[in-house]
């Protein structure tokens, strides 16, 4: 068994580069309007209080309708439209114009307070609408940026291919204990025949390198665009050969690892990772690395989808962490 230790799957979301996205912000208008109305409300309340103090001073004969009165005259004149002080002959009556003005100003202040509460509600609703609008704009911007990145990667795919590493598992069925036990040499011979049969049945025109790595067959393909065709024929051929090579006393399973590679990269490191993936012993399945998944999804159209099989430490050195998510290849339904 491989030394690759299974880790609890943990997906870490990376924050994309922050980009300023501008949208219409209606909450700013309501905030400004609310500030103006609050100022008018505060001024009205203060003006009502000073007006009442002036009226008390006026009826107490501390001041008259000169000088300071000019500040309150506009309001008193408006009040006198519907309320007029009339002196009764022989009697000294109080002029309540100042009180009526104060009451009117207080009523206006209360009305303004209700208006500010209503505007505050409008502001909160506008904030929610602005946030949704901004979120949609950011999603559109991210989608556009993602599309650009995807297009750029698709162009770069002309310089990126994939590595295929195959191992086969040969086991004798326990029910046939009387049969002769296969020697290591016979197992190697069956493996070599299997590999040769596979190579004879695959189109190798797009293979840039091929050979054996730790007694496993590897193929390096020039371009990721050949991936779908290769997988289709490889799956069919492997299943067919497994049935062809099977004997009553033995069972053959294939173990496949797939990794992305830039054609200018050294494939030795890629094969090391695939060797560790193959040692996980996930039989009769096509196991892909995270880098291959990202590269494959840049293609305009994908025949296959990749389902996560978990996160594993794919380092050759147990003391070094190289946690990577691996994926199982499935045909799109």
N, C-alpha and C positions, 0 to 999 in steps of 0.2 A: 504494500500500500504506500502511496505517496506520502511525503511528509507534509503535504499541503493541509493545513488545519482549517476546518470549516469555521467561519465567523458568523455571528448573528448578522443577518442582512440589515444594512443601515444605509438608506439613501440620503446623501447630503446634497442639499440644493445649493448651488452656487449662485451668488448674486451676480446678475448680469451688470455690465458697465452702466452706471447711471447716466441717463440721457435726459436732458431737460425737455419736457413735453408741455407745450402751452395750449390751453383750451379756454373757452369762455368761462369766466368766473363771476356768476351773478351774486354770490354771497357778499362780495366786496361792496356792491352797490347798496345792498340792504344794511350792511354794517355801517356804511357812511350815513345812510338815511337815518338809521337808528340813533347814531351819535348826534346828528343835528336835532332830531326830535327831543332827545333827552336834554340837550342843552336848552332848547326852548322851554321845555317843561320846568327845568330847574330855575331858569330866569323868571318864568311866570310865577312860580311859587314864591320866590324871593321878592318879586315886584308886588305880589299880593300882600306879603307881610309888611313891607315898607309903606305900602299904601294905607294899610290899617293903622300903622303907627302915626302917619301923617294926619289921618282923619281924627284920631284921638287927640293929637296936638291941636288940630283945628277947632274941634268942639270945645276944647279946654281953653281956647283963646290964647294959646301959646304962639300960634302962627296964623297968618291970614292967607288970603288967596293972592299972594304975590310971591315972586322969587321961586321957592321950592315947589310951589303949586304947579308951575309950568310942566314939571315932570309927570304929574298925575292928571293934568287937565285933559289930554286926549281921551283917557279912559273914562273920566267923569263925564265928558261931553257925550261919549257914546251911550253911557248909562242914562243920561238925561233925555235921550231920545224916547225911552219907554218909562222912565221914572223921573218926575220933576218935583223938586222941593217947592212947596207953596207955604209961604208964611201966613199965619192967621192973625188978623188985626187984633192987637192987644195981647197976643200970646207969643211967647218965644218957643218955637218948635225946633227940634234938632234936624239938621240936614243929613239924612242917611245915605246920600249919594256915595260917599266913600265906603260905607259898609256894603252896599249893593255891588259896587265895583270890586271889592275884595271877594265877595261871594262868587261873582262871575269869573274872576281870575282863578279862584280855587277850583271851580267847576271845570274850567279850561285845562288846568293843571292835571286834574283827575282824568279827563278825557285823553290828554296827551300821554299819560302813564299807560292807559289801556292800549293806545296806539303803539307805544314802544314795545309792549308785551306781544302784540300781534306781529309787529315787524320782526321781533326776536324769533318768533315761530317761523316766519318766512325765511329768515336768515338761516335757521337750522335746516329747514327743508332744502334751501339753496345749497348749503354745504354738502348735504347728502347727494343732491343732484350733481354738484360740481365734482365730488369725489368719484361718482359713477362715470361721469363724462371723462374725467382724467384717467380713470382706470381703463376705460375703453380706448382712449387715445394712446395710452402706454402700451396696451396689448397690440394695437395696430402698428405702433412704432417697433415693438419687439418682433412682431410677425414679419414686418418689412425688413428689419435688420437680420432676422433669422433666415429669411428668404435670400437675402444678399449673401450671407455667410454660406448658406447651403449651395447657392450657385457658384460661389468662389471655390468651395470644396469640391463641387462636381467637376469644375475645370481642373482642379488639382488631382482629381482621380486618375487622370491620364498618366500620372507619375506614381500612382499607388495601386498596389495589387494585394494579393493575399497568399498566405502559406497554409498548406494542407499537410497534416501529419497523421499517418495511419498506423495503428497497431492492431493486431488481431489476437484474440484470446482463444486458445485451444485447450479444451478440457475433455477428459475421458469420462463417459457416463458411468456412474457407479454400478449400474445394473449389469454391466458387462465386465465383471472382475476377472472372468476367465480369459478375456482377451489379453494379448500381449501388451504390456505397458509401453507407451511411446517413449522412445529415447529422446534426449535433447536434440540429437542430430536429426531425428525424424520430424520433430516439431519445427526446427529451423527450415527443413526442406519443404514442409507443408506451407510455412509462411512465405518462403521465397516463391513457390509456385503460385500462391495466392496473389502476391504482389505483382508478379509477372503477368498473370492473367488480367489483373486490373489495368496495368499499363497498356496491354494489348487492346483493351476494349475502350480506352479513353482517347479523345483527341488531344494530343500533346503539342499542337502547333503553337499554342499561346503560353506554354510552359517555358519560363526562362531558366530554371534550374530544377534538377531532380536528383534524388540520391537516397542514401540511407543515413539515419541519425539514431544511434543507439539501437540498431536493428529494427528501426521503424522507417517506413517509406514516407518521404516528404516530396512535395511538389510546390514550386513557387510560380504563381501565375502573374503575368505582366500587369493586368488591369482588373480592377474590381468589377468592371462591366461584364466580365465573363463569369461572374460568380453564379448567377442563376442557372445558366446552362450547365456549368460544371457540377453544381449540386444535384440537379435533376439526373444527369447521367451517372454520377458517382453513387447516388442512393440506389438507383436501379441496378447498377452493376454489382455493388457490394451485396445487396440482398440476393441477387442471382448467384453470385459466387459462393456465398455462405451456404446456399442450398446445394450447389454443385459439389462443394468440397466436403459436405457433411457425410459422415459414415455412421453406421449403427452405434458404434462405441465412442464417438467423439462429437463434441459440439463446438461450433465456431461462432464467435461474436467479434464484431469490429468495434474499435474505439477510435474516434475521430476528434481531432482538435483543429480549429481554424483561427488564424490570427491575421491582422492587417500588417502590411509592410510597404514602406516606401522603397522603390527599386534602387535607391542609393544607400539604403540602410544595410547593415550587416544582419543577415537572417539568422546567424547563430544565436543571438539573444532571443529572437522570436521563437526559435525552435526550443530553447530552454523553457520558455513559458508554456509552449504547447506540450512539451514532454511532461511537465508538472500537471497540466490539465489532463493529459491522457492517463496519468497515474491515479487520478481520482476514480478511474475505472467506471465511468458512466457509459455503459455498453449500449451499442446499437443506436447511437444518437450522434448528432453533429453538434459539438460544443464550441461556441464562438466566444472570443474575447470581447471586452468592452470597446477596444479600439476598432475592431472589425465591425461591430454593431454601428458605431458612429459613422464609420466610412460608408457602410452599406446603405444606411438611411439617407445618405446624400444623393443616392441615385434617384432619377426622376420617378421611377416605378420599381416597386419591390414585389417579388413573387412570394417571398417568405417573410415571416415575422419572427422575432426573437423573444422568448420567454425566459425570465430570470431563473437561474438555478441557485442563486445565493452568492455570497461574497466569500472568497477564499484567499488565503495567503499563498501567492504563487512564486514566492522567492525560493531559490535553491538553498539559500542559507537560512536555517531555522532562526538565527539570531537577527535576521533582517526582515522587516515587515514590508510586504508588497501586496497589500490587500486589493483585489480586483473582483469586480462582479463578472460572472460568466453567464452565458445565455444558451438556451437550447433552441435549435432551429426548427420552426414549425411552418408548414405550408399554410398560406392565407386561405381562410374558408370563404 
